[in-house]
Amino acid sequence: MGKLVSQMFVTLDGVYQAPGGPGEDPRGGFEQGGWVVPYDDEDFGRFVDRVFGDVGAFLLGRRTYDIFAGYWPKVTDPANPVAAKLNALPKYVASSTLTDPDWAGTTVLGGDLAKEVTAVKERTDGEVQIHGSGALVRSLLGLDLIDTLHLITFPVVLGAGRRLFAEGSLPTAFRHRGGLITSTGVSIQTYDLAGRPEYGSFELPENA
């Protein structure tokens, strides 16, 4: 059975919208797309190569799927580890409107999300990876279906845009598994799902 693993780019103020370019996701008048680009370096590249070495299938939200499908099928260099995996491995897209995807190897999940994603995990060897797809990630976190979260935090505050952990998110605890800081200051941290948060109180001593 595979693990469901999310790779999420966020800013210091939690924004995940349009990391790769100005035209990716302009919803709400967002004009600051492309905030990831200045922080690319060899450390980040090695992390990406390692992640794609563990993948067995991809699960994407509709918007991210459309962005990927418009670009990656055109990259045919077999030495490109990202393109090679994205074009060859099974791709699942959660959508109630997509009916006839052009990208080879795509299956649309349009029914019971929990049931269908669980079935994908059960029949996949390796990781079922979610890249981007913030709304989908929030839904799957709310269903306790994500096993591991790679949270990649960039040293920038935007002050606007869609945020990953919005008001009303399911209270969730994670266990830190490891991480690194790149040469450009990007924090790449890996967390495994650990259930519900625990709470306590720092109380003053009785004789204070």
C-alpha positions as CSV (number, residue, x, y, z in Angstrom):
1,M,0.0,0.0,0.0
2,G,1.3,3.4,-0.9
3,K,1.6,6.5,1.2
4,L,-0.1,9.8,0.4
5,V,2.6,12.5,0.4
6,S,2.1,16.2,-0.1
7,Q,4.7,18.7,-1.4
8,M,3.5,22.2,-0.6
9,F,5.3,25.5,-1.3
10,V,4.2,28.3,1.1
11,T,5.4,31.7,2.1
12,L,6.1,32.8,5.7
13,D,2.5,34.0,5.9
14,G,1.1,30.7,4.6
15,V,0.3,31.7,1.0
16,Y,0.5,28.9,-1.6
17,Q,-1.1,30.6,-4.6
18,A,0.8,30.8,-7.9
19,P,4.3,29.9,-6.7
20,G,5.7,29.2,-10.2
21,G,4.7,32.2,-12.3
22,P,2.4,35.2,-12.6
23,G,-0.2,33.5,-14.8
24,E,-0.5,30.3,-12.8
25,D,-3.4,31.4,-10.5
26,P,-4.6,35.0,-10.6
27,R,-7.8,34.4,-8.7
28,G,-8.9,37.2,-6.5
29,G,-6.7,39.6,-8.4
30,F,-3.5,38.0,-7.1
31,E,-0.6,39.7,-8.9
32,Q,2.4,38.2,-7.0
33,G,2.8,34.9,-8.8
34,G,6.3,33.5,-9.3
35,W,7.6,34.0,-5.7
36,V,9.4,30.7,-5.7
37,V,11.7,31.5,-8.7
38,P,14.3,33.7,-7.0
39,Y,15.1,31.0,-4.4
40,D,16.0,28.1,-6.8
41,D,19.4,26.6,-6.0
42,E,21.2,23.2,-6.1
43,D,19.9,22.3,-2.6
44,F,16.4,22.7,-3.8
45,G,17.1,20.8,-7.0
46,R,18.5,17.8,-5.0
47,F,15.4,17.7,-2.9
48,V,13.2,17.7,-5.9
49,D,15.2,14.8,-7.5
50,R,14.9,12.8,-4.3
51,V,11.2,13.3,-4.0
52,F,10.6,12.2,-7.6
53,G,12.7,9.2,-7.0
54,D,10.1,7.9,-4.5
55,V,6.9,8.4,-6.5
56,G,4.6,5.7,-7.7
57,A,1.6,7.9,-8.8
58,F,0.4,11.4,-8.7
59,L,-2.8,12.9,-7.3
60,L,-3.6,16.5,-8.4
61,G,-6.4,19.1,-8.0
62,R,-8.0,20.3,-11.2
63,R,-6.2,23.7,-11.4
64,T,-2.7,22.2,-10.8
65,Y,-3.5,19.4,-13.2
66,D,-4.3,21.9,-15.9
67,I,-1.1,23.8,-15.3
68,F,1.0,20.6,-15.4
69,A,-0.9,19.1,-18.4
70,G,-0.2,22.3,-20.4
71,Y,3.6,22.0,-19.8
72,W,5.0,18.6,-18.9
73,P,3.8,16.5,-21.9
74,K,5.9,18.9,-24.1
75,V,9.1,18.0,-22.1
76,T,10.3,14.8,-23.8
77,D,13.9,14.6,-22.6
78,P,14.2,11.2,-20.9
79,A,17.0,12.6,-18.7
80,N,14.6,15.0,-17.0
81,P,13.6,13.2,-13.8
82,V,10.4,15.3,-13.3
83,A,9.1,15.0,-16.8
84,A,9.9,11.3,-17.1
85,K,7.9,10.5,-14.0
86,L,5.0,12.8,-14.7
87,N,4.5,11.5,-18.2
88,A,5.0,7.8,-17.5
89,L,3.3,7.2,-14.1
90,P,-0.4,7.1,-13.3
91,K,-2.0,10.5,-12.7
92,Y,-5.3,10.9,-10.8
93,V,-7.1,14.2,-10.8
94,A,-9.9,15.1,-8.3
95,S,-12.5,16.9,-10.4
96,S,-16.3,16.9,-10.8
97,T,-16.0,18.7,-14.2
98,L,-13.1,17.1,-16.1
99,T,-14.5,14.3,-18.3
100,D,-12.0,13.6,-21.1
101,P,-8.4,14.4,-20.1
102,D,-5.8,14.5,-22.9
103,W,-2.7,13.7,-20.8
104,A,-2.0,10.0,-21.2
105,G,-2.3,7.9,-18.0
106,T,-4.9,10.2,-16.3
107,T,-7.8,8.9,-14.3
108,V,-10.5,11.3,-13.0
109,L,-11.7,10.9,-9.5
110,G,-15.2,12.4,-9.4
111,G,-17.0,10.5,-6.7
112,D,-16.5,9.8,-3.0
113,L,-13.0,11.5,-2.5
114,A,-12.2,9.5,0.7
115,K,-13.1,6.1,-0.9
116,E,-11.4,6.8,-4.2
117,V,-8.2,8.2,-2.7
118,T,-8.0,5.2,-0.3
119,A,-8.3,2.9,-3.3
120,V,-5.5,4.7,-5.1
121,K,-3.3,4.3,-2.1
122,E,-4.1,0.6,-1.8
123,R,-3.1,-0.2,-5.4
124,T,0.0,2.0,-5.6
125,D,3.6,0.9,-4.8
126,G,5.6,3.8,-3.5
127,E,4.3,7.3,-2.8
128,V,1.1,8.8,-4.2
129,Q,2.3,12.4,-4.4
130,I,0.3,15.6,-4.4
131,H,2.1,18.6,-5.8
132,G,0.5,22.0,-5.1
133,S,-3.3,21.6,-5.1
134,G,-3.8,23.5,-1.9
135,A,-7.6,23.1,-1.8
136,L,-7.3,19.3,-2.3
137,V,-4.6,19.1,0.4
138,R,-6.9,20.8,2.8
139,S,-9.7,18.4,2.0
140,L,-7.5,15.4,2.4
141,L,-6.1,16.7,5.7
142,G,-9.6,17.1,6.9
143,L,-10.2,13.4,6.0
144,D,-6.9,12.3,7.8
145,L,-5.7,10.7,4.5
146,I,-2.4,12.5,4.1
147,D,0.5,10.5,5.6
148,T,3.4,12.9,5.1
149,L,3.7,16.6,4.4
150,H,6.8,18.2,2.9
151,L,6.3,21.8,3.9
152,I,8.6,24.0,1.8
153,T,8.6,27.5,3.3
154,F,10.1,30.4,1.4
155,P,11.5,33.5,3.2
156,V,9.0,36.0,1.8
157,V,5.8,37.5,3.1
158,L,3.2,38.5,0.5
159,G,0.3,39.8,2.6
160,A,-2.3,38.5,0.1
161,G,-3.3,35.2,-1.6
162,R,-4.8,31.9,-0.7
163,R,-3.5,30.3,2.5
164,L,-2.9,26.6,3.1
165,F,-4.2,26.5,6.7
166,A,-7.3,28.7,6.6
167,E,-9.7,29.4,9.5
168,G,-11.7,26.2,10.2
169,S,-8.9,23.7,9.3
170,L,-9.1,20.4,11.2
171,P,-6.9,20.5,14.3
172,T,-4.0,18.2,13.4
173,A,-0.7,17.2,15.0
174,F,2.4,16.3,13.1
175,R,5.6,14.5,14.0
176,H,8.8,16.1,12.6
177,R,10.9,13.6,10.6
178,G,13.7,15.8,9.3
179,G,14.6,18.8,7.2
180,L,17.1,21.2,5.8
181,I,17.7,24.8,5.0
182,T,18.8,25.6,1.5
183,S,21.5,28.1,0.6
184,T,18.8,30.7,-0.3
185,G,17.1,30.3,3.1
186,V,14.2,28.0,2.0
187,S,13.1,25.7,4.9
188,I,12.3,22.2,3.7
189,Q,10.7,20.2,6.6
190,T,9.0,16.8,6.6
191,Y,6.2,16.0,8.9
192,D,4.2,12.8,9.4
193,L,0.6,12.8,10.5
194,A,0.3,12.2,14.3
195,G,-3.4,12.5,15.0
196,R,-5.0,15.2,17.1
197,P,-3.2,17.9,19.0
198,E,-2.5,17.5,22.7
199,Y,-3.0,20.5,25.1
200,G,-1.7,21.5,28.4
201,S,-1.1,24.5,30.7
202,F,2.0,26.2,32.1
203,E,0.8,26.8,35.6
204,L,2.6,28.9,38.3
205,P,3.9,27.0,41.3
206,E,1.6,27.1,44.3
207,N,4.0,29.1,46.4
208,A,4.8,31.7,43.7
